[in-house]
Amino acid sequence: MGLAAAALAGALAASSPPSPGGGAPPAPGGVRCILVAPVENDSEMPEAAPVVNEVLHAADGALRGRALPERDLRALFAGSPLELPDGVPPSIALDLAELLGADAVLFGSVTGYPGNLAVPLRVELQLGLSGSRSVARTASAAAIPRAGEDPVAALRRAAAEAAAQATAAVGGPPLPTCFDPARLERVRAAALAAGGAHVAPRRAVARASPRQADWSSRLASGARFLLEGVAFDGRSARILRSGGLDDLAGALRASPGVRLRLEGFVDASGSASDDAQLSLAMAHAAADRLVALGIPVDRITWAGRGGDAPLLPNFTARGRARNRRLEAVPLLETASRP
């Protein structure tokens, strides 16, 4: 099962040992130990995130000898109630850096479309400082294939370029105490012992991301909102990125008096019947994800709106992708139910 952002944040707050470095460095030049978080995939290439993660794992230069790569980070939580999702949002990436004693964390996302020169695949990375929770450096590189280069090779090249930019001049040699094995063992043990009963809701809410806090407020007020951080595999109901659903699950836990209707929307295809079926399947898949994250099924309903209410024109790739979306409609207990 994936993880709710609020549950992970609460568990990190409860189990985090003191950081050996005495606080965050004031600038990239003070960074010695870097955590590499799983990138989020907002692109139309399903394999984009694993490709970029692999490049970051093998990165030389500033990352060599000083980084805890994504696969090692994922292994810490594998098989536990806090198993990492496909991609990690910034707030959780920074929480993880603090937990593991890193000076900084490299995180980011992949956006765009393979083979589309107007909206190409793009790797966007940020270097966030632990403790101060500020972004010290940002980098972006477009994966535009050169002659004879396929989209995956172009993406690998862009990932390497962005990583070099984001970690340029980050400091001297790594410390011998970077990612102490004993500390990693304690984190692993805490993850295996964690569960819903061990996460105090008040701690989780206190460390909620800005998006989760905003959605909690909207749930309480009954205001409809767009579910950011959720992406599907093209025109299908297969979820590629679910960070928004993790945050929504946390917001729902903080709003016990609210039920929710998930509404799916698609880019109109010319077949209203097919569009309605697809949008309903998208909403249903999202509801299943929330149930898997521990939200009672009787608190969730879902509906398909087909190609209704497009946000952007459908004649561009960006517009079609934007129109494939989920919206959340809070159903307060005092309101009439559909």
Sequence and secondary structure as in RCSB ss.txt:
>XXXX:A:sequence
MGLAAAALAGALAASSPPSPGGGAPPAPGGVRCILVAPVENDSEMPEAAPVVNEVLHAADGALRGRALPERDLRA
LFAGSPLELPDGVPPSIALDLAELLGADAVLFGSVTGYPGNLAVPLRVELQLGLSGSRSVARTASAAAIPRAGED
PVAALRRAAAEAAAQATAAVGGPPLPTCFDPARLERVRAAALAAGGAHVAPRRAVARASPRQADWSSRLASGARF
LLEGVAFDGRSARILRSGGLDDLAGALRASPGVRLRLEGFVDASGSASDDAQLSLAMAHAAADRLVALGIPVDRI
TWAGRGGDAPLLPNFTARGRARNRRLEAVPLLETASRP
>XXXX:A:secstr
    HHHHHHHHHHH    TTSS  SSGGG   EEE   EEEES TTHHHHHHHHHHT  GGGTTTEE HHHHHH
HHTTSTT   SS  HHHHHHHHHHHT SEEEEEEEEEBTT SSSB EEEEEEEETTTTEEEEEEEEE    TT  
HHHHHHHHHHHHHHHHTTT  SS  TTTT HHHHHHHHHHHHH  GGGS HHHHHHT  HHHHHHHHHHHHT  E
E  S EESSSSS EEE HHHHHHHHHHHT TTEEEEEEEE    S HHHHHHHHHHHHHHHHHHHHHTT  GGGE
EEEE TT S SS TTSHHHHHHHSEEEEEEEETTS   
